[in-house]
Amino acid sequence: MDRLNELVERLAGWKADVSNIEAVYTPDHAELQPVYADLIETANLYLGADLEQRTTVRRMVAANRSIKKVLDAGWFLKNVPPDPDYVKYLRLNLAAVSMTDGGFNPRDTIARLKQWLQEARSRGIDPVPHYTEIANISNDQASFSAKGLIQQALK
């Protein structure tokens, strides 16, 4: 997946521009739009990537607090309304949880995971297969792993 590697390199380079994203940007800042587009594409490719590629993405995110914030806070989906069937939107959010290894705060992540579960169910979607699939491709080695948090939200 050369495109995934290209995106990882470009996103990793964005770190040099911003050390504390909240001090520089608001979620709807125009300069973030290209980053959002890259993150959405990265998340889509991440879901089909192999273990080595997913590990590379997670390492880039872990090393880049700004990218992690954009993913963890859901900023990258700010201008993406939930699609009519909600599945793509749900999967992008779950990919972000996986890519960030559970985000900054496990309690906040669990709350969001439960909110997405409720929303999916209210739309008549069974979220369990999506949660299970993405939990299975997530890191289970972190102290509050994405895999563990996703599985906990299903309980």
C-alpha positions, 0 to 999 in steps of 0.5 A, spaced: 500 500 500 504 505 497 498 510 498 498 508 505 505 509 506 505 516 502 499 518 507 503 516 513 509 520 511 505 526 509 501 526 516 508 525 520 511 531 517 505 535 519 507 535 526 513 540 525 507 545 524 504 544 530 506 542 537 499 544 541 494 543 536 488 546 541 493 553 541 493 554 534 487 551 531 479 550 532 476 544 529 473 548 523 480 551 521 481 552 513 488 549 514 486 543 517 481 541 511 487 537 507 489 534 514 482 531 515 482 529 508 488 525 508 486 522 515 479 520 512 483 516 506 488 513 511 483 511 516 479 507 510 486 504 508 488 502 515 481 498 515 484 494 509 491 494 511 496 488 514 498 488 521 505 491 519 502 497 516 497 498 521 502 498 526 506 503 522 500 508 522 499 507 530 506 509 531 506 515 527 499 517 530 503 515 537 509 520 535 504 526 533 500 529 538 496 533 533 494 528 529 492 524 535 488 529 537 484 530 531 483 523 530 481 522 538 476 528 538 473 526 532 475 533 528 477 529 522 470 528 521 467 535 523 465 536 515 462 529 514 455 528 516 453 521 518 452 517 511 444 515 511 446 508 513 451 510 518 456 504 517 461 508 513 461 514 519 461 508 524 467 505 521 471 511 520 470 513 528 472 506 530 478 506 525 480 512 529 480 509 536 484 503 533 489 508 530 490 512 536 490 506 541 484 508 544 485 515 545 487 520 550 482 518 555 479 511 556 473 514 559 472 519 554 473 513 549 468 508 552 463 514 552 464 515 545 464 508 543 457 507 547 454 513 544 456 510 537 453 503 539 446 507 541 446 511 534 447 505 530 442 501 533 437 507 533 438 506 526 437 499 525 444 497 524 447 491 528 454 495 530 457 488 533 460 485 527 463 492 526 466 493 533 468 486 533 472 486 526 475 493 528 477 490 535 480 484 532 485 489 528 487 493 533 493 493 538 492 489 544 498 491 547 497 498 550 495 499 557 488 501 555 488 498 548 483 500 543 481 492 542 480 492 550 476 499 550 472 496 544 470 490 547 468 493 553 463 498 550 460 492 547 458 489 554 
